[in-house]
Amino acid sequence: MERHRITPRAGWKQKVEKVGLVFHTLDDGSGNYWDESAYYEFTSAEVDRLEAATEKLQDMCLAAGQYIIDHNRWSDLKIPVEAVAAIKKTWNDEPPALYGRFDLAYDGKQIKLLEYNADTPTALLEAAVVQWYWLQDVFPKADQWNSIHEKLIAKWKDLKDYVTQPVSFGYVPTVEDEFTTGYLRDTAEQAGIKTHALKMSDIGFDANTFTFVDLENKPIKTIFKLYPWEWMLKEKFGARALDFMDKVQWIEPIWKMMFSNKGLLAILWEMYPENELLLPAYFDGPREMRDYVRKPLLGREGANVQVIRNGEKEQSYGPYGEEGFVYQALAPIPCCDGNYPVLGSWMIADQGAAGMGIRESETIITNNRSRFVPHMFR
């Protein structure tokens, strides 16, 4: 893996906007979110290793889900008691699930799991579409690990007989979330599924029929939601979502609460100690680790993450942490030209490992200001 500097395409902003990426610049105008002044180059052998690692991690996480259920590890993950029955039922019934993103550290030698974004992963449009068009313009004879778009459409085709149309796509009205759900709607429609967009705040509940409804008072039968389960369960309709789970097909299903929780890292290490893809991780503190990261169990975008390295502390701040923390060994994230890259490896349910997107930061903590940088391989 090598990082190269390169001159951005002429008119690059218009080019990325044309394929849907309108949030290419940071909100405060201080820099770019989409950064094509650099790219990462891999060998085909490295891509094969990353793909195999992603598949292996998925198998390990599926085994961990059963382990959590069999050993009642709900309190470790701070999953509400009232959600347990629904998690167990959906785990056994196997309702539709769509995707997830493993965040990996890779230094050219070791591949290590940082976390699994399994419920509401973002940076999807950038990985699936925007960097692909960049490749066609800049390196048309090179390749890219990227079959995300095709595999999403294939997955929706598999789900066509299992969902109720039109499928609702629930989102919070931010630019990124609206365009991400818009892109996912497009992949579903290319698979022949009718869809419509719906703000999460516009979902209602009909107390007469015990169904969730849209703004036209039509029952919602299947809904993809770019909204975390842990947030839903804290809101006024959260209890109704649990009580009437059989009335709505939620994508992602509620069992994803086991995987979107950083406590999964400690469970995996407990199950697979010394596995080459994992970092030591614990619920009860850093134990013997001298260099480690403290992560909130339900944290997002690198908020309230603490890094202890060489006796010094690096801290980000944010609203998470009341639910508890997991302590994970510091990963071998390389410093490339003053930047720390994290590889987001996408998994499409039943379709396998699908591709990669790279976020890089000037600090070792990836956050909501981290840049997306394209990649290629030869």
Residue pairs with C-beta under 8 A, 6 or more apart in sequence:
1 40
1 41
1 42
1 46
1 106
1 107
1 108
1 334
1 341
2 40
2 41
2 336
3 38
3 39
3 40
3 41
3 336
3 337
3 339
3 341
3 373
4 38
4 39
4 40
4 41
5 37
5 38
5 337
6 36
6 37
6 38
6 39
6 138
7 37
8 36
8 37
9 15
9 36
9 134
9 137
9 138
12 34
12 36
13 24
13 25
15 133
15 137
16 24
16 34
16 130
16 133
17 24
19 129
19 130
19 133
20 125
20 129
20 130
20 179
20 182
20 183
21 34
21 125
21 126
21 129
21 130
21 179
22 175
22 179
23 33
23 175
23 176
23 179
24 32
24 33
24 34
25 31
25 32
25 33
25 34
26 32
26 33
26 369
31 369
31 371
32 371
33 369
33 371
33 372
34 126
34 130
34 371
34 372
35 360
35 371
35 372
35 373
36 134
36 138
36 373
36 374
38 337
38 339
38 373
39 138
39 373
39 374
39 375
39 376
40 336
40 341
40 358
40 373
40 374
40 375
40 376
41 375
41 376
41 377
41 378
42 50
42 145
42 375
42 376
42 377
43 377
43 378
44 143
44 377
44 378
46 106
46 108
46 377
47 145
47 377
49 111
50 104
50 106
50 111
50 145
50 343
50 345
50 353
50 356
51 145
51 345
51 353
53 104
53 111
53 277
53 345
54 102
54 104
54 345
54 347
54 353
55 352
55 353
56 277
57 102
57 113
57 116
57 277
58 100
58 102
58 347
58 353
60 268
60 271
60 272
60 275
60 277
61 116
61 118
61 259
61 264
61 268
63 271
64 258
64 264
64 267
64 268
64 271
65 91
65 255
65 258
65 259
66 91
67 73
67 267
67 271
68 74
68 77
68 258
68 267
69 87
69 88
69 91
73 263
73 267
74 81
74 84
76 263
76 266
76 267
76 283
77 257
77 258
77 261
77 263
77 264
77 267
77 297
78 261
78 263
78 297
78 298
78 323
78 324
79 87
79 257
79 258
79 261
80 233
82 233
82 239
82 242
83 229
83 233
83 242
83 254
83 257
85 242
86 242
86 245
86 254
87 254
87 255
87 257
87 258
89 245
90 245
90 253
90 254
90 255
91 255
95 162
95 249
95 250
95 251
95 253
96 159
96 162
96 163
96 222
96 249
96 251
96 253
96 349
97 251
97 252
97 253
97 256
97 349
98 152
98 155
98 184
98 224
98 251
98 252
98 348
98 349
99 121
99 124
99 152
99 155
99 346
99 347
99 348
99 349
100 116
100 117
100 118
100 121
100 256
100 259
100 346
100 347
100 349
101 116
101 117
101 118
101 121
101 123
101 124
101 344
101 345
101 346
101 347
101 357
102 113
102 115
102 116
102 117
102 344
102 345
102 346
102 347
103 113
103 114
103 115
103 116
103 117
103 342
103 343
103 344
103 345
103 366
104 111
104 112
104 113
104 114
104 342
104 343
104 344
104 345
105 111
105 112
105 114
105 331
105 332
105 333
105 342
105 343
106 112
106 334
106 341
106 343
107 332
107 333
107 334
108 334
109 332
110 276
110 332
111 276
111 277
112 277
112 278
112 279
112 331
112 332
113 265
113 268
113 277
113 278
113 279
114 279
114 328
114 331
114 342
115 262
115 264
115 265
115 295
116 259
116 260
116 264
117 260
117 344
118 252
118 256
118 259
118 260
119 228
119 229
119 252
119 256
119 257
119 259
119 260
120 225
120 226
120 227
120 228
120 252
120 260
121 344
121 346
122 176
122 177
122 180
122 226
123 344
123 357
123 359
123 372
124 148
124 180
124 183
124 184
124 346
124 357
125 179
125 180
125 183
126 357
126 372
127 146
127 148
127 344
127 346
127 355
127 356
127 357
127 372
128 146
128 148
128 149
128 152
128 183
128 346
128 355
129 149
129 183
130 372
130 374
131 144
131 146
131 357
131 372
131 374
131 375
132 144
132 146
132 149
134 374
135 142
135 143
135 144
135 146
135 374
135 376
139 376
142 376
142 377
142 378
143 376
143 377
143 378
144 355
144 374
144 375
144 376
144 377
145 355
145 356
145 375
145 377
146 354
146 355
146 356
147 354
147 355
148 346
148 348
148 354
148 355
149 187
151 348
151 351
151 352
151 354
152 184
152 187
152 348
152 351
152 354
153 187
153 190
153 191
154 191
154 348
154 351
155 348
155 349
155 350
155 351
156 187
156 188
156 190
156 191
156 193
157 191
157 192
158 350
159 191
159 193
160 191
160 192
160 193
162 249
163 193
163 221
163 222
163 249
163 251
164 221
164 222
164 249
165 193
165 194
165 195
165 222
166 193
166 194
166 195
166 196
167 188
167 193
167 194
167 195
167 196
167 222
167 223
167 224
167 251
168 195
168 196
168 197
168 198
168 214
168 220
168 222
168 223
168 224
169 181
169 182
169 184
169 185
169 188
169 195
169 196
169 197
169 198
169 223
169 224
169 225
169 226
170 181
170 198
170 199
170 200
170 203
170 223
170 224
170 225
170 226
170 227
171 177
171 178
171 180
171 181
171 197
171 198
171 199
171 200
171 225
171 226
171 227
172 199
172 200
172 201
172 226
172 227
173 199
177 226
178 197
180 226
181 197
181 224
181 226
182 197
184 224
184 226
185 195
185 197
188 195
188 224
189 195
196 214
198 214
198 215
198 220
198 223
200 225
200 227
202 214
202 215
203 212
203 213
203 214
203 220
203 223
203 237
204 212
204 213
204 214
204 215
204 217
205 211
205 212
205 213
205 237
205 240
206 212
206 213
206 217
206 219
209 219
210 244
210 247
211 219
211 220
211 244
211 247
211 248
212 219
212 220
212 223
212 237
212 240
212 241
212 244
212 247
212 248
213 219
213 220
214 220
219 247
220 248
221 248
221 249
222 248
222 249
222 251
223 248
223 249
223 250
223 251
224 251
224 252
225 232
225 250
225 251
225 252
228 260
228 298
228 300
229 252
229 254
229 256
229 257
229 260
230 257
230 260
230 298
232 238
232 241
233 239
233 241
233 242
241 248
241 250
245 254
258 264
260 298
261 297
261 298
262 295
262 296
262 297
262 298
262 299
262 325
262 326
262 328
263 283
263 297
263 324
263 326
265 278
265 279
265 281
265 295
265 326
265 328
266 281
266 282
266 283
266 326
268 275
268 278
268 281
269 275
269 278
269 279
269 280
269 281
269 282
272 278
279 328
279 329
279 330
279 331
280 287
280 289
280 328
280 329
281 326
281 327
281 328
281 329
282 326
282 327
283 324
283 326
283 327
284 327
285 327
286 292
286 294
286 308
286 327
287 327
289 327
289 329
289 330
290 308
290 311
291 308
291 309
291 310
291 329
291 330
292 307
292 308
292 327
292 328
292 329
292 330
293 305
293 306
293 307
293 308
293 327
293 328
293 329
293 330
293 331
294 305
294 306
294 307
294 308
294 325
294 326
294 327
295 305
295 325
295 326
295 327
295 328
296 303
296 304
296 305
296 318
296 320
296 321
296 323
296 324
296 325
297 323
297 324
297 325
297 326
298 320
298 323
299 305
299 318
299 320
299 321
300 318
300 320
301 318
301 366
301 367
301 368
302 316
302 318
302 365
302 366
302 367
302 368
302 370
303 316
303 317
303 318
303 319
303 320
303 367
304 316
304 317
304 318
304 319
304 320
304 321
305 315
305 316
305 365
306 313
306 314
306 315
306 316
307 313
307 314
307 315
307 330
307 364
307 365
308 330
309 330
309 364
314 363
314 364
314 365
316 365
316 367
333 340
333 341
333 342
333 364
334 340
334 341
336 360
338 362
339 360
339 361
339 362
340 360
340 361
340 362
340 363
340 364
340 366
341 358
341 359
341 360
341 373
342 358
342 359
342 360
342 361
342 366
342 370
343 356
343 357
343 358
344 356
344 357
344 358
344 359
345 353
345 355
345 356
346 353
346 354
346 355
346 356
346 357
347 353
347 354
348 354
356 375
357 372
358 372
358 373
358 374
358 375
359 366
359 370
359 371
359 372
359 373
360 370
360 371
360 373
361 367
361 369
361 370
361 371
